[in-house]
């Protein structure tokens, strides 16, 4: 199914054209019917001659309802630009046209309506006028189809043109079918209501991924969990829905007051919501003033309107028909991905400023240093080291890891290998692995001739105090260590300094004894959730108080346990 939006000036016949093509009146409200003017989004569908289904979103043309128009065109595949043959190209025709261009709409048809009310000479003038306005745009080569809903003239020709439009958009959709984005469902909601016997129902366009009955999702704005009870597609119940389809979802777990237009439903594990992003910004050609960070702005993205603050990147101002980059901070978290399109309007002047595409959903550099684009290499370079999973959340792209679960640049990877090799060569006892950062641990494990034993990485064959028999003696003794009075204190001190032994006021344990005790504490707390005493700890380990007390003190100092009067409870690092 292809989602197609109407666009054009008020009273140019958008709704009448949709009604003639589909047999469905897209004006849903009594006020719309009474006034004869669309004020909110309308929806209808029809089967075209090829058998393809076109799903229409009919948008209002009056400037007072532009926010409703923007909610309808945020997730469309193509458009029908409607121009009244008598009135010609009008202000809202131009604004809607500029919005479609800024949103990156690639396919469209031009319908010249009410053709039965003019003569051939005026028709030719209108065609030239439309061709001039659409020159150089995605509609430059689109056929201008003369129509009349009164005489039915041109409607069959328009249906054929829509069939061709759908064929073009289907090729684009097919090329995205294997991408990571196609596996991450995201549905922008444009209506939320309740029906008797069903409960909460939302409608929207599924622009990414697929959905099926029983799926559990979250509302991004408030993290409310919901479950899909039923899916309807143009009043037909289905069990599964693929991307680029309109649908109605019956949701369990939320009331219709808790969800509204502009919200998005996603799989929470697959998205990283953001309230700040970097984007490209193209200023509309008709703007009469400069654009700076000063002003009151609104961003329209998906099906929603969001208050925003902007900071231009690299320049102090932009003027009509100029392009740059901008950092946008909004008042709500959104599930975004690079390539998403948005529209920027100035709230005070009530005018469209421009728009563009999202480049970076979680910028980490200050505005003064930022140089955003959609390059994967740029993002990796800015992060230095980033896990494959985090990279997927930020880009919707999957790359093979460089080492372990990490991505980085070749230069950084080579530099870290050399740095770690140098550290190991200077220290026969090696380095304590736990003191290395996670990506450093992944790299050190790949170095040639490096072995990792008892929590330390060192060059194989290097003479080390770690190989001293005392290390094995304490490791074998576990939680009942030998008395250090009979041992060489200098050797014991060196082993403590290397991190192999732990000294608690003269009682010395092997480092592995701490892990043994930690696991035992978990068992004890499962039986005694409110905490345990020294005696209970001693009995569970089968040791004396002489060893139990210093062992607990070692656990306390590491945050594994926490003392509350005579009891111990789990600490912040108990599970690690």
DOGU-347475 format. One record per residue: x, y, z of N, C-alpha, C, O in turn. Coordinates in pm, whole numbers, plus 50000, padded with zeros to 5 digits. Example, Ala and Ser with C-alpha at 12.3 -4.5 7.8 and 13.67 -1.06 7.14 Angstrom:
BEGIN
513194943150780512304955050780513204967050780514244966850846;512854977550708513674989450714512905000350787513415011450804;
***
This chain:
BEGIN
500844988150000500005000050000500885012450000501915012850067;500465022749922501175035349918500325046149980499135047349951;500945054350068500235065050136500445077950058501585082350038;499345084050014499395095949930498635107149998497505105150043;499245118950007498605130550068498165140349961498835141949859;497035146949986496675158249903497415170549953497895170750066;497515180849868498135193449907497565204249817497205201649703;497485216349870496975227349790496195237449871495935235349989;495825248349806495135259549869493725255649911493135246249859;493195263150007491855260550058490825261849946490915270749861;489845252749946488715252849853489135250449708488435254649616;490245243749687490645240149551490165226249510490445221649399;489435219649600488795207049562489535194549601489355184149537;490355195149705491115183249746490185172249796490255160849752;489305175949889488405165949947487435160449843487145148449843;486935168949756486015164449651486705154549558486085144849513;487975156949530488725147949443488915134349510488765123949445;489265134349639489415121749712488085114249717488045102049699;487005121649740485675115349744485335108949609484775098049605;485675115749499485375110449366486225098249334485755089149265;487465097849384488355086549355488045074349440488205063049395;487585076649563487455065549659486025062049696485755050949742;485105071449676483745069149723483565071749871482485069449925;484615076649938484585079550082484755094550104485635100850046;483895100150188484015114350223485095115750330484905110950442;486225122250300487305123250400487025133450510487715133650612;486005142050490485645151550595484825144150702483685140250677;485435142450820484825134050924483945141951020483035136251081;484215154951036483555162651140482335170151086482305174250970;481335171751172480115178851135480445193151095479835198551002;481395199451165481775213151133482335214250992482085224050922;483115204150951483665204250816482555203650712482585210950613;481585195050736480475193650640479635206350637479175210550531;479435212450756478615224550763479295236250695478635243950625;480605237550715481335248950659481815246350517482195255650446;481795233550476482295230350343483795232450331484295235550223;484515230750443485965232950444486635222850535486205220850648;487665216550485488415206750565489225214050673489945223650644;489095209350797489855215550906490785205450974491665209451050;490605192750947491455182551007491755171850902491235172250790;492595162250940492975151850847491795142650816490985139650904;491715138450691490725128550649491415116850584492525118150533;490765105350586491415093150539490445085250450489255084250478;491005079650343490205071450251491165062650172492365065050171;490625052550105491455043550025490685038749905489445038949904;491405034549802490765029149682491685019049616492905019649632;491095009849542491855000249463491965005749322490945008649258;493175007349272493435013049140493325002349032493234990449064;493325006248905493154996348797494134984748801493784973648760;495354987048850496354976248855496094966548969496704955848975;495194970149059494964962049179495694967349300495474962749412;496574977249279497294983449391496334991949473495354997349421;496624993049603495785000949693496465014249722497625014849762;495705025049700496195038349735495465042949860494235043049865;496235046749963495675051650089495875066750093497005071550094;494765074250097494825088850090494745095050229493975090750315;495565105450248495425114450363495055127950305495855134350236;493845132250335493365145150285493665155750389493275154450505;494365166450348494815176550444494055189450424493595192250313;493905197550531493245210550517494115220250441495345219850450;493465229250364494225238950285494305252750346495125260850304;493455255550447493455268950506494685270650594495095261350663;495275282550591496495285150667496285283350817497225280050889;495035285550866494775283951009494935269551055495115266951174;494885260250960494955246150996496225239550940496255227450914;497265247850922498495242550863499115231750951499695222250900;499005233151084499585223051172498935209451149499595199151161;497645209451115496975196751084497485191250951497655179150935;497735200250856498305195850728499665189450750499955178950692;500485195650833501835190450859501785176950928502645168450903;500795174751013500655161751079500345150750980500635139051004;499735154450867499345144350769500405140850668500335130150608;501385149650646502365147150539503715142550592504675141550515;503805139850721505095135950779505525121950747506685118550768;504625113550696504975099550670504275094550545503565084450549;504485101650434503805098050310504805093350205506005095950214;504265086350104505105081449994505035090449872505985091049793;503915097549855503735106149739502605115949764502015116049872;502315124449664501315134849683500515137249557500935133949446;499335143049577498555148849468498465163749498497755167749591;499165172049420499105186449437497905191449358497835189849236;496985197649427495705201849367495725216849344496005224749434;495405220849218495335234949180494005237649113493635230849017;493275247449164491985251449107492225258148972493005267648962;491555253148868491755258548733491325273148722491865280548640;490365277448804489905291348798490865300548872491205311348822;491305296548991492115305449075493605304349048494345314049066;494065292549006495485290548979496315288849105495795285649212;497605291149091498565289249201498365300049306498445311949275;498095295949430497775305149538498775303949654499615294849653;498705313049753499695312849862499835299449931500965294949955;498725292849965498855279950033499305268849939499875258849984;499045270549809499615261149712501135261649723501815251349729;501655273749726503105275649734503665270149866504675263249867;502995273349978503515268850106503465253550117504425247450163;502355247450075502265232850077503335226649987503955216650023;503545232749869504555227749776505945228449837506725218949825;506275239549902507585240849965507755230650078508835225050095;506695228250153506745218350262507005204550206507815197050261;506335200950096506555187850034508005186249990508605175650006;508575196849934509985196149892510905194450012511835186350009;510655202150117511495201250236511415187550303512375183050365;510265180950290510095167650349510705156750261510685145050299;511225160450146511885150650061510935141749984511315130949940;509675146149966508735138249886509295137249744509655147349684;509355125149691510025122849562509065120349447509455121449331;507805116949476506865113349372505575121149389505115123349502;504985125349279503735132449290503025134049157503595131549051;501765138249166500915140849051500265154449072499935157949186;500085162148965499395174948973498005173348914497845168848801;496985177248993495605176648945495075190948929495005198549026;494705194448807494105207448778492595205648787491985200248695;491995210048897490585207048926489635217648868490055228548829;488365214148865487285222948818487525227548675487235238948639;488055218448593488435221948457487205225448372487325232348271;486045220648413484815223348337484365237848349483435242048279;485005245748437484595259548460485445269648382485205281748393;486435264948305487285274248230487375269948084486975258848047;487915278848001488085275547859489515270747834490345270647925;489795266947711491085261147675492225271047692493325267247732;491965283747662493015293947671493495295547816494695296147842;492535296147908492925297548049493595284848100494495285348183;493145273348048493795260748088495275260848050496125256748129;495575265647930496975266247887497785275647976498955273048006;497155286748017497835296048106498145289248240499245290448293;497145282048292497335275048420498455264548409499255263148501;498485257448299499535247148282500915253648280501855248448339;501035264848212502335271748207502715276948346503885276548386;501715281848417501945287048552502445276048646503395278148721;501795264448639502195253148725503595248248687504405245348774;503855247348557505175242648511506275251948559507365247448595;505995265048560506995274748607507275273048755508435273248797;506235271248835506405269748980507095256549018507845256049115;506845245948941507405232848978508715229848907509285219148925;509205239148827510455236948753511605233648849511805240448950;512355223348816513505219448896513165211649020514055208549099;511895208349041511465201049160511085186749126511195182549011;510655179349227510245165449205508985164449118508665153649068;508275175649100507075175749016507355181448876506425183148798;508615184248846508945190848720508475182948598508005188848501;508575169948604508205161648489506875154448509506505145748429;506165157948615504885151548640503815156948546503785168848515;502965148148501501875152148413500855160548489500515157348603;500375171048426499325179348484497995174148429497705175648311;497185168148517495975161348472494765170148502494475173348617;494055173948394492845182048409491695173148455491445162648397;490995177548563489935169348621488695177548652488755189748666;487585170448662486335176448708485555165648780485225155348722;485245168048906484445158148979482985158948937482215149648960;482605169948875481225171548829480965163248703479945156448694;481885163948608481705156648481482485143448478482355135848382;483285140748583484145128848590485325129348492486035119448475;485525140748427486615142148331487965140448401488215146448506;488825132448343490195130948388490405121748506491545119148544;489325116548566489495108248685490175094948651491035090348726;489795088848540490445076348500491935078648469492785070448501;492205089948406493605093248375494395095448504495565091648513;493755101648602494415103848731494665090448801495705088648863;493715081248791493925067948852495125060948789495925054648859;495255062048658496405055848590497715062248634498725055448653;497695075448650498895082448694499265078248837500455077048869;498265076048921498525071449057499095057349056499945054049139;498645049048965499225035648950500715036548919501515029148975;501085045648830502505047348794503295052748914504445048848937;502665061748990503325067149108503605055949208504695055249265;502625047149229502805036249324503905026749278504665021649360;503985024449147505045015649095506415021349127507345013949160;506555034749118507855041049148508175040149297509305037049334;507185042649382507445042149527507685027949574508405025849672;507085018049506507295004049544508744999949524509284992049601;509375005349418510795002249395511655007249510512585000449553;511335019349559512095024949672511865016649797512805013549870;510605012949822510275004949940510984991449937511484986750039;511034985249819511694972249807513174973249836513764964049893;513804984349796515234985949821515554987349969516694984950010;514554991250050514764992950195514384980550274514574980150396;513844970550205513264959150276514274951650360513914946050464;515534951350319516544943750392517354952350489518254947150556;517054965350497517824973950585517424971850730516364966350759;518304976450821518014975150963516764983051001516004978851088;516554994650934515385002850964514094995150940513104997151011;514104986250841512894978650810512564968650919511464963050920;513484966251011513264956551118512894963351251512724956551353;512784976751250512504984151373511164991351358511125002151298;510084985751410508774992051392508695005751458509195007851569;508065015051386507805028451439506535033651373506465034951251;505555036651453504275041551402503975055151461503855056651583;503855065351373503475078751417501965079351427501255075651334;501465084051539500025084251566499435097651525499935108251564;498355097151445497685109551408496275110751468495675121451462;495755099851524494465100451595494485090651711495115080151703;493795094051819493605085051933492195087051985491775098352011;491465076252001490085077252047489705064152113490505054752119;488475063452161487995051152224486715046852154485915055252112;486515033752143485295028352083484655018752182485345011952258;483355018152180482615009752272482964995152250482884989952139;483354988552359483674974352352485094971252312485524959752322;485854981352267487234978852223488244986352309489344981252334;487884998352354488835006152433489635015552345489095021352250;490895017052375491735026852306492105022352166492555011152144;491895031452070492255028951930493105040751882492785052251910;494175037751812494995048151750495115045151602495045033551560;495285055551522495545053751380496845060751345497265070151412;497465056051240498705062051196499305054651080498705045351026;500495058851042501215052650931502445045650985503275051751052;502565032850955503745025150996504845027650894504815022150784;505815036050930506835039750833508075030750839508885030850747;508225023250947509375014150960508905000951018507935000451093;509604990150983509374977251046508034971151013507384974950915;507624961651095506334954951081505744952751219506454952851319;504434950851223503724948451348502824936351335502374933051226;502574929851447501594919051448500864918851582501334924051682;499704912551579498894911751700499694905151812500364895051791;499624911051931500364905952046501674913052071502254911452178;502154921051976503414928351996503284937952113502244944252133;504354938852191504424948452300505284960352258506414958552212;504744972452275505414984652233505394994652348504794992052452;506055006052327505975016952425505625029852352505975031752235;504945038752423504735052352376505995060152413506325061452531;506705065352315508025071252340507945082652441508805083552530;506945091252430506895103352514506825100052662507535106252741;505995090452701505825087652844506255073552884506075069552999;506845066052789507345052552815506255043052866506545033152933;505005046052832503885037452869503905024852784503975025652661;503845013152848503855000552776502454997152727501474998952800;502354992152605501054988352548501224975052473502334970852440;500104968752447500084956352368499024957552260497934962952283;499344952352142498394953052030497374941752042497734929952037;496114945552059495054935552067494514932151928494184920651899;494434942451842493854940351709494434950451612494754961751651;494584946451487495054955351380493994955851272493504945451227;493624967851230492724969451116493394977951009494064987851038;493194973750886493734980950771492564983950679492054975050610;492144996650677490975000850600489774991850629489144986150540;489494990850761488324983950815488374968850797487364962050822;489494963450756489674948950747490654944450856491754949850867;490244934450935491114929551042492234921050984491984912050903;493464923951025494634916250981495454912451103495294918451210;496314902551089497154898251201498554904351195499264904551295;498944909251076500284914751060500224926550966499384927050876;501124936150986501174948150903502614951150868503484951150955;502884953750739504224957250694504364972350684503384979750693;505614976850664505914991150660505184998150546504774991850449;505045011150561504405019850463502925016650445502395017450335;502265013150556500825010550555500145018850663500685020850772;498955023650630498115029850733497345019150806497025008650750;497045021850932496355011751011495655018051130495885029651164;494785010051191494205013251321494595002151417494444990351384;495085005851535495514996051635494624997151758494425008051811;494084985951803493384985251930494434981552036495024970752031;494664990552132495754989052227495234985252366494174989852410;495994976852434495734973052572496804979352660497984979452625;496374984752776497354989952871497435005052877498285010452947;496565012052803496625026652802495245032052768494505026052690;494895043652827493635050252793493895060152681495025064352660;492845063952610493045072952496493465086952541493995094652461;493225090352670493695103252719495205103752738495775114552745;495855092052746497295091452772498115090952643499345090152648;497455091552529498165090552402497495100152304496275101752307;498255106552217497685116852132498485118352003499525112051985;497965126751915498635129551788500075134251813500325142651900;500985128851737502405132351753503185122051831504415121751822;502485113451908503165102651978503615092051878503095091051767;504585084051920505065073051836505115060251918505425060452037;504795049251853504895036051914506115028951857506315028551736;506955023351946508165016551903508435004551994507825003052100;509364996251949509944985952036511054992752114512044997252056;510904993552245511785001852328513244997752317514125006252332;513544985052293514924980352288515624984452158516854983452150;514884988852059515464991451927515685006251897516215009651792;515285015151989515385029451963516025036452082515935031852196;516665047652054517285055952158516625069852150517075078352073;515575072052228514845084852220515775096652247516745095652322;515455107952185516285119752197515435132252201514355132652141;515915142452271515255155452272516155166152211515855178052218;517265161852150518185171152083518825164051965519255152551976;518875170751851519485164551734520065175351642519655186951646;521035171151561521605179751458520945176351325520635164751298;520745186551242520035184351116520485194451012521065204851044;520225191150887520395200950781519205210550785518145206950835;519375222450733518295232350730518355240050599519315247250572;517305238550517517155246250394516065256750418514945253350455;516415269650397515465280550417514605282050291515115281150179;513295284250309512405285650194512785298050114513235307950171;512615297649982513025309049896512265321949923512785332749895;511055321049975510205332949990510405340450120509765350750141;511275335750208511415341850340511965356050327512905358550250;511385365450402511735379650389512695384550497513035396350499;513125375950585513995380350694515045369550720514925358350671;516065372950795517115363450827516665354050939515745357251014;517315342550948517035332751052518225332151147519355329851102;517985334051277519015332751378518475323851489517375318351478;519245322451597518775314451710517665321451786516945315051863;517515334551766516485342151835515125339551771515005338951648;514115338151853512775335851800512105324051869512745316451942;510835322651844510055311651898509725302151784509045305851688;510215289651795510115280251683509315267751721509225264051838;508765261551620508115248551634508675239251527508895243251413;508895226851568509365216551475508225206851451507535202551544;508025203351324507015193551286507745181351232508455182051131;507545170151299508225157951259507305146151289506625145951392;507285136351200506315125551214504925131251199504595137051095;504095129751302502745135451301502585145951409501455149651442;503695150851465503605159451581504175173351562504935175951469;503805182151651504305195851660504985197451795504405194051898;506225202751795507005203551918507685217151928508305221751832;507565223452044508285236052067509785233352060510255222952105;510515242852004511945240351979512785252852000512325264151982;514035250452038515065260752037516125256451937516455244651928;516645266051862517625262551758518915270151778518935281151833;520015263851733521325270451726521935266851592522165255151562;522205276851512522835274451382524265269851403524955274351495;524695260951317526035255151329526935261051221526655259851102;528025267351265529005272551171528715286351117529595292451056;527515291551137527145304951089526275311751194525715305151282;526165324951183525325332451276523895334051225522965335951304;523725333151093522395335051035522305327950900523315325250836;521075325150860520785319950727519685328450666518825333650736;519735329950534518745337950463518005329550360518285317650343;517065335750293516195328650198516995320050101517975324550042;516555307650086517105297949990518535293750022519195287749937;519025296750143520345292150186520205279050264519135275750315;521315271850271521315259050341522455258650441523545263650415;522195252650555523215250850657522855239350748522095230450710;523395239650869523095229450968522635236151097522975247651124;521865228751175521275234551295521195223951404521005212051375;521335228251529521075219451644519715223251701519455234951732;518865213451714517475215751756517225208651888517445196651900;516755216151987516345210552116514835211852127514295222752112;514165200752153512705200752158512215197452298513005193652386;510915198952319510355197352454509835183452481509115181352578;510175173852397509705160152417510685150552352511285153752250;510855138752412511745128752354511055121852236509875118352243;511805120052128511275113752008512155102151966513345101851997;511555092551896512315081551836512685085751694511865084751603;513905090251677514365095351548515485086751493516105078851565;515735088351364516875081951300517385091251190516625099151135;518685090451159519225098751051518425096650922518105085350885;518115107650855517315106950734515875111050754515185114150657;515405111250880514055116250907513965130850863514935138350877;512805134750811512615148450764511775156350864510955150750937;511975169350866511235178050957510955191450890511585194950790;510005198850947509695212450904509875221751023509475218451135;510485233450999510685243551103509815255651073509875261350964;508995259551169508175271551156508445281051272508775276751383;508305294151245508445304051350507055306851406506155311051333;506895304351534505565305151596505025319351599503835321451576;505885329151627505415342951637504895348251505503825354451501;505635345851398505215350851267504255341351195503685344851092;504085329351251503205319451188503595317051042502765317850952;504905314151021505355311750884506355300150882507065297650978;506375293350769507325282450750508695288150721508855296050627;509685284250800511055289050786511835280350689512545285350601;511705267350706512465258050623512315243950676511335240650743;513285235750647513245221850692514465214450641515335220350577;514515201750669515665193750625515585179750679514495174650706;516745173450694516785159750743517665158550866518645165850882;517295149150951518065146351072519395140051033519445130950950;520485145051093521825140051063522425132151179523095122051157;522185136551302522775130251420521755131251533521405142351574;521275119751584520215120151684520745122351826519965125651915;522045120651848522625123051980523985129751964525015123351987;524025142551926525315149251908526085150052039525505152852144;527395147552033528215147752155529215159252156529825162052259;529395165952042530295177452037529515190252061528325191052031;530195200252115529575213352131529275219251994529895215551894;528305228351991527905234351864529095240651793529195239851670;529995246751868531145253551807532085243951737532855248151650;532035231151772532925221151710532205211651616532845204151543;530895211851618530115202051544530195204451393530145215851346;530315193551319530245193851173529395181951128529915172351071;528085182651154527235170951132527025167450986526925176250901;526965154650960526535149150833526065134950861526045130750976;525695127550757525205113950779526315103550762526025091650750;527565107950759528695098850743528855090050866528905094950979;528945077050843529165067650954530575069551011530785068151131;531515072750924532895074850968532985086951061533735086751159;532215097451031532225109251116531735105951257532325110351355;530665098251266530115094751397531095086151476531275088351596;531715076451411532685067851480533875076151528534355074251640;534355085251444535495093551481535175102251602536025104151689;533955107651609533585116251722533465108251851533825113251958;532965096051843532825087851963534145081252002534345078052119;535025079151906536285072251934536085057251940536545049951852;535385052652042535045038452058533545037652088533055044552177;532845029252015531405027952034531005013452006531505007251912;530115008052088529704994152068528824992851944528195002551902;528804981051888527974978351771526504981151800525794986851717;526044977251920524634979351954524304994051967523254998351920;525175001952031524915016352043524955023051905524175032251877;525855018451820525965023951685524675021451607524215030251534;524095009651623522845006451555521715015451605520875019751525;521675018251736520635026851789520745041051734519735047751714;521965045751710522185059351664522005060851513521675071751466;522225050251437522275051451292521315042651215521065044951097;520755032451281519945022251212520785015051107520265010151007;522095014551131523025007551042523794997151123524064999151241;524124986151059524874975651127526224973751057526294971450937;527304974851136528654972851085529324961751166529034960051284;530234954151102530964943851177531914950151277532544960351248;532014944251395532874949551500534334949051458534754939851387;535114958751502536554958851479537234949251576538154941951538;536794949251702537324940251804536264938451911535644948151954;536044926151953535014923652053533664928352004533184923951900;533054937452080531774943352039531954957951998530984965551996;533184961951967533504976151949533784979951805534314972151726;533384992451773533744999051648534665010751680534485017451781;535635013151593536515024651606537175027051473536975019351379;537965037551463538705040251340539965031751337540475027951442;540495028651217541735020851209542885027351284543695020551346;542955040751279544055047851345543985046351496545005043851560;542785047851555542645046451700542915032151745543515029951850;542465022551666542685008451700544175005351701544674998851793;544895009851600546335007251591547085014151704548015008451760;546675026451738547335033951843547165027051979548115026152057;545945022052007545705015552136546485002452146547014999352253;546564994952039547354982552040548804985552076549414978452155;549354996052017550744999652044550925004452188551895000852254;549985012352237550075017452374550025006052476550805005852571;549104996652456548984985352549550204976352543550674971452646;550724974152423551924965952408553114972352480553934965452540;553194985752473554274992952541554144991452692555134989252761;552914992752746552704991252890553134977352937553774976053041;552774967152860553104953452899554604950752892555154943652976;555254956552792556694954152778557494960552891558574955852926;556954971552948557644978453056557364972353193558064975253290;556364963953201555964958353329555844943153318554834938053270;556874935753364556824921053354555594915053424555094904653383;555124921853529553944916853599552654920253526551574916153568;552764927953415551594931053335550714941653397551164949553480;549444941853355548494951853404547254944653456546884933953407;546604950753554545364945253607544234948153509543944959753481;543614937753456542624939253350541434947453397540874955153319;541044946053523539874953253572540074968353572539094975853573;541334972953571541594987153569541564993053429541615005153412;541474984453328541394989053189539934992253154539014986253210;539745001553062538405004153010537924991952931538724983552890;536624991052911536054979152849536624976552711536934965152676;536764987252630537314985052495538804981652502539314974752414;539494986552605540904982952621541054968152658541984961452615;540124963352739540134949052774539954940452650540584929952636;539064944952558538844937352435540094937052349540414926852288;540814948152343542014949052259543174941252319543874934252247;543384942352452544534935652513544444920552496545464913752487;543234915252491543044900752474543454895952336543644883952315;543594905252241543964901352103545454902752076545924898551970;546204908652168547624910952143548394897652140548134888952222;549324896152047550084883652038550994881652160551534891352214;551154869152201552044865552312551604871552445552404872652538;550324875352455549804880652581548864870352643547974865152576;549074867652770548194858452841547504865952955548054875453010;546304861552989545544867653099545314856853203544604847053179;545914858753320545794849253430545524856753558546124867153585;544614851453637544304857053768544054872153761544484879753848;543364876253655542954890153643544014899553593543794911653595;545164894553548546224903153498546644898653358546684886753327;546944908553274547444905753139548944908353138549394918853183;549714898653084551164900553075551694892952955551014884352899;552914896452916553564889752803553964875652844554574873752949;553634866152764553924852252793555444850152808556234854852726;555834843252915557244840152938557984850553017559124848253056;557364862153042558054872453121558144868353267557184863253325;559314870553326559474867453468558614876853550558674889053533;557814871353638556854879653711556704874753853556744862753881;556514884353943556214880754080554904873154089554654865754184;554054875153986552764868253985552914853153976552004845754012;554094848553927554324834153916554854828054046555084815954053;555054836354148555614831254272554694820754334553474822254325;555214810454395554384799854457553394805054560552344798854581;553704816554624552764821954722551394824654658550354822954722;551404828954530550134831954463549254819554459548054820154486;549874808254423549134795754419548704791154557547624785454574;549564793654657549254789754795547984796654844547084790154899;547904809854825546724817354870545494814054787544374813554839;545684811754655544554808354570543934795154614542704793754618;544774785554647544284772454691543594773354827542644765954854;544084782454914543524783655048542144790055047541354787355138;541814798354947540494804354936540154813555051540894822955079;539004810755119538534819655226539144816355361538784822555462;540064806655366540784803555491542274804455463542964794255453;542794816755450544164818855405545194814855511544864813755629;546464812655468547544809255562547944821455645547674832855608;548584818755757549074829455844550324835455782551284828155756;550334848555757551464854955691552704855955778553784859455729;552584852955909553744853655998554814843655958555994845855985;554414832855894555374822555854555904824755713556694816555665;555504835555645555864837855506556754850255493556864858255585;557374851455378558224863055347557304875055322556594875555221;557334884755413556424896155405556684904655281555754910955228;557924905055234558254912955115557534907354992556994914854911;557554893954979556864887654865555364889954875554694893054775;554834888354996553384890355014553004904654977551994906954912;553844914455020553554928454991553534931054840552674938354790;554484925154766554514926954621553284920854555552744926454459;552844909454606551644903254549550404911554578549474911954497;550374918154694549274927354726549294939254632548264943654582;550514944554608550644956054518550214952554376549684961154304;550424940154335550024935754200548514933054191547984930854083;547844933154307546414930854305546004916354313544814913254305;546974907254329546644893054338546164889354478545334880354495;546684896554579546274894154717545604906654773545874917854728;544724904754871544024915754936544354915455084544104905455151;544914926355136545324927255276544284935255354544064947055325;543654928955454542674935755540543214935455683542984925955757;543924945955719544494947155855545294934755894545154929556005;546134930155802547034919055833546514905455793547284895855786;545224904155766544674891555715544654892455563544064901655507;545304882955497545514883955352544744872855280544864861055314;543954876955181543184867455100543644868354955544134878754911;543494857454881543664858054736542464865454677541354864754731;542674872454566541604880354505540394871754470539264876654472;540624858954437539504850154402538614847254522537454843354504;539124848954644538304846854763537204857354773536114854654824;537494869354723536474880054724535294875954636534144878054673;535584870154519534504865654429533734854154492532504853654481;534434845054557533754833954625532794839354731531654834754742;533264849154807532424855054912531234862654852530134862154905;531474869654741530374877054677529244867754635528074870554659;529594856654572528584846954530527844841154649526644838654642;528574839054760527924833654880526954843954940525894840354991;527334856854934526444867254984525134867454907524074869054967;525194865654776523964865154696523064853854743521844855554755;523654842154770522864830854820522214834154955521044831354977;523004840255045522494843355179521334853255170520324851555238;521484863755085520444873855074519174868455009518084873455035;519314858354925518124852054868517284845454978516054844754968;517964840655084517274834455197516904844655304515944842755379;517684855655311517464865855414517454879755348518444887055360;516384883355280516354895955203516604908455286517064918555233;516304907855416516464919655501517884921455552518174931455617;518774912055523520154913155566520614901155648519794892755685;521904900355675522464888955749523524893755847524084904555832;523794885455946524784888656048526124882356013526244874355920;527144886156092528474880056075528384865056099529004857156028;527594861156199527474846956232526864839056116527324828156084;525824844756054525214837855940526214836655824526274826255757;526974847055800527984846955695529024836255725529404828455637;529504836055852530524826355892530024812155874530754803555825;528774809555914528224796055905528064791655759528334780055727;527634800555673527434796955532528764793655462528804785255373;529844800555504531144797855441531924786955514532904781655461;531494783655635532204773455711533564778155759534524770555759;533634790955800534914796555845534744802255985533634802856038;535854806456045535814812256179535584827256170535694833256063;535244833256285535034847656290536314855156254536274866256201;537484848756285538774854856254538884858456107539454868756071;538334849956019538394852455875537114859155823537164866555725;535984856755888534714862155840534674877355849534224884055756;535164883055962535094897555980535934905055878535404914055812;537244901855860538014909155759537494906855617537594915755532;536944895155590536414892355457535194901355430535044906455319;534344903155531533204912255515533654926755500533054934455424;534714930455572535234944055557535744946455416535594957355362;536364936255358536824937455219535644939055125535704946755029;534554931855152533354933055070532724946855086532254952754989;532704952055210532154965355235532924975955157532334984655093;534264975155162535094985355098534934985554945535184995654881;534524974254890534334973254745532904975954701532594975254582;532034979054796530644982054763529814969754733528694970754684;530364957854764529634945454741528594943354850527494938554824;528944947154973527994946955085527974960655150528844968955128;526944962755233526804975455304526344972355446525404964655467;527014978255543526684975355683525594984555734525674996755721;524554978555793523484985755860523354980356002522734970056025;523974987456098524024982656237524694968956240525854967656200;523984958756286524574945356296524324936756172524694925056167;523684942656072523354935055951524174939755833524644951155828;524314930755735524874934255605523784932455499523054922555500;523694942155408522784941155294523614942555166524794945755171;522964940255054523674941154927524094955354897523344964854920;525314956854843525814969954803525594972454655525014964354584;526084984154610525864988254471526534978954370526074977854256;527614972154412528354963754319528174948954348528994940654307;527124945554418526894931454450526704923054324527204911854316;525984928454226525664920554107526774920654004526704913053908;527784929054021528834930153918529994920753945530954920353869;
***
